Amino acid sequence: MVPVETLQKKINREIARRSAGLNARQPAELYAPIDYSLGMGGKRLRPVLLLMAFNLFSDEIEKALPAALAVEVFHNFTLLHDDIMDKAEVRRNNPTVHVKFGENNAILSGDAMAFLSYQYLLECRSERMFDVTNLFTKTAVEVCEGQQYDMDFENRLDVTEAEYLEMIRLKTAVLLGCSLQAGALLANAADETAEQLYNFGINLGMAFQLQDDWLDTFGDPQKFGKKIGGDIVANKKTYLLIAALEKAAEGTKSTLYKWLKATEFNAEEKINSVTEMYKQLGIKEITEAKIEYFFLRAAEILNQLPVNDLSKKHLIELSNNMLGRSS
Amino acid sequence: MVPVETLQKKINREIARRSAGLNARQPAELYAPIDYSLGMGGKRLRPVLLLMAFNLFSDEIEKALPAALAVEVFHNFTLLHDDIMDKAEVRRNNPTVHVKFGENNAILSGDAMAFLSYQYLLECRSERMFDVTNLFTKTAVEVCEGQQYDMDFENRLDVTEAEYLEMIRLKTAVLLGCSLQAGALLANAADETAEQLYNFGINLGMAFQLQDDWLDTFGDPQKFGKKIGGDIVANKKTYLLIAALEKAAEGTKSTLYKWLKATEFNAEEKINSVTEMYKQLGIKEITEAKIEYFFLRAAEILNQLPVNDLSKKHLIELSNNMLGRSS
């Protein structure tokens, strides 16, 4: 089994190698934002998962590299367009694509990335390509659905926990599941095994996204990277807020509503007040229990996977790492 | 051979049949703009071409119907995003998607349509699916390149004829070529024959786009549908303007520049003045000769196609129809 860091390096090396090619393509105005977006770095989580799943069944990792890049390019395409819709100005400490290159260019370069991801995917010559392309396409549609739900939730105060979980399944989890399943299929694993890996990815993705919500309020400011409380300031419909709205009695609820409707406020004060409410309602522990629930389901699926324990080791390590646990 | 009108009806019936399914999909905010866009009508030129090419080699037209819808959905996706970039407010006498549903929804529903077009395409079960998906993907990237060139040209006064022709090849012609080639491949035609149909489509597309430029200035207001002179008012870099800038002597050129730079002007006056200049420079005839050049190349390729004359009849009719000629 190839360790995670080696896979990340392989992916970054391949992105760098192709960067020259992208920059040589015309029109430059279309390809420069694509290269900029891919060059911003990041954990390369999705391509790593794809290669790890592939590596469970085959050592010829190079064969799956184009598909690994495809899921990364697709993921970056969603970031480009989401950042326009969310009017986000900074990503990974850099100006977002639409800020740097203009909104029209971000729309169009994003579109080109969507098709570029298919171009990379189709470079793989596997007898399972039809299944992989179908899976990738179904996933892409679902990710759009997830983003739409996320936008719809902005204007709603009555989002249920079930609706929220379905939204993050679509927006985040399915692409992790797809990466794992595609990796397995490309290595010619059995259909059932590839599906198990998909389900592992779904549960891992759910835990991962819930933890992202948790960290934004309860995380360690030193380690978090972003400012703590951003979600609270922006009224983001996180698992925390939805659970709080479901659990709060009338008095607490109206204070919460007051903060949600406030147009002028001191950010620090709002963060402290809402965080305190979360603590009193036990939202911290409720969220932790939910993360644990999905993490354990992921671990159980992994446990039942018909590959040897040594091969699973890196997937377990990566899962622990993603969720900030020591293994 | 199935006549064009029958094919159009088949396509519209299939779009209507799937409309209920699209409207049942959730979230409604994602699918309503898609259904709206596909329901706006239009000539369904690309799916008709796909089915006609298929029908040259097979009578089982139903088998190619999902692929025909795929190229139509893809085409409508490009319209959605182009209309945002161009700030266009009306299309086919209806408010554009971003005007009716908001810009974010137009971006996201457009994205979903891009993937939906793959979903439709992959419904076809042909042994040539890999080739067809590759062709479709290559074409999609090229269409993005074409749109980028078109946007770049807005800020340039030195666009050459060769650059312009390459832009319309990418933005318009390749999708016609792709539709024809995909139809042939799905019917299991020989690779070489499918490529001939691609080249036929390219030349037909070039003639078609040049005629669109010609019509906007010299068309019959009764038949044209849009207001004559829109391109002139908007300083659009059409074949006419580019040819005029290449051909005009200094005096005429500076008058042309004056109009291009004017921010306040009487539209009627600008249209009349520029049209008069075009006429004096012989731009009308130059453009007609260029249209004829591509039309004849298309006809010649069709002539050499290894299918019987009766089968070609409808393609010839459609070409004449597209270019407003009586056959």
HADDOCK unambig.tbl for C-alpha pairs under 7 A between the chains (distance, minus, plus):
assign (segid A and resid 27 and name CA) (segid B and resid 145 and name CA) 6.40 0.50 0.50
assign (segid A and resid 27 and name CA) (segid B and resid 148 and name CA) 6.93 0.50 0.50
assign (segid A and resid 27 and name CA) (segid B and resid 149 and name CA) 6.62 0.50 0.50
assign (segid A and resid 30 and name CA) (segid B and resid 145 and name CA) 6.81 0.50 0.50
assign (segid A and resid 30 and name CA) (segid B and resid 148 and name CA) 6.29 0.50 0.50
assign (segid A and resid 85 and name CA) (segid B and resid 104 and name CA) 5.43 0.50 0.50
assign (segid A and resid 104 and name CA) (segid B and resid 85 and name CA) 5.44 0.50 0.50
assign (segid A and resid 108 and name CA) (segid B and resid 144 and name CA) 6.60 0.50 0.50
assign (segid A and resid 112 and name CA) (segid B and resid 141 and name CA) 5.59 0.50 0.50
assign (segid A and resid 112 and name CA) (segid B and resid 144 and name CA) 5.96 0.50 0.50
assign (segid A and resid 115 and name CA) (segid B and resid 137 and name CA) 5.99 0.50 0.50
assign (segid A and resid 115 and name CA) (segid B and resid 140 and name CA) 6.50 0.50 0.50
assign (segid A and resid 115 and name CA) (segid B and resid 141 and name CA) 6.00 0.50 0.50
assign (segid A and resid 116 and name CA) (segid B and resid 141 and name CA) 6.97 0.50 0.50
assign (segid A and resid 118 and name CA) (segid B and resid 137 and name CA) 6.71 0.50 0.50
assign (segid A and resid 119 and name CA) (segid B and resid 137 and name CA) 6.41 0.50 0.50
assign (segid A and resid 137 and name CA) (segid B and resid 115 and name CA) 5.98 0.50 0.50
assign (segid A and resid 137 and name CA) (segid B and resid 118 and name CA) 6.71 0.50 0.50
assign (segid A and resid 137 and name CA) (segid B and resid 119 and name CA) 6.40 0.50 0.50
assign (segid A and resid 140 and name CA) (segid B and resid 115 and name CA) 6.49 0.50 0.50
assign (segid A and resid 141 and name CA) (segid B and resid 112 and name CA) 5.59 0.50 0.50
assign (segid A and resid 141 and name CA) (segid B and resid 115 and name CA) 5.99 0.50 0.50
assign (segid A and resid 141 and name CA) (segid B and resid 116 and name CA) 6.94 0.50 0.50
assign (segid A and resid 144 and name CA) (segid B and resid 108 and name CA) 6.59 0.50 0.50
assign (segid A and resid 144 and name CA) (segid B and resid 112 and name CA) 5.94 0.50 0.50
assign (segid A and resid 145 and name CA) (segid B and resid 27 and name CA) 6.39 0.50 0.50
assign (segid A and resid 145 and name CA) (segid B and resid 30 and name CA) 6.80 0.50 0.50
assign (segid A and resid 148 and name CA) (segid B and resid 27 and name CA) 6.92 0.50 0.50
assign (segid A and resid 148 and name CA) (segid B and resid 30 and name CA) 6.27 0.50 0.50
assign (segid A and resid 149 and name CA) (segid B and resid 27 and name CA) 6.60 0.50 0.50
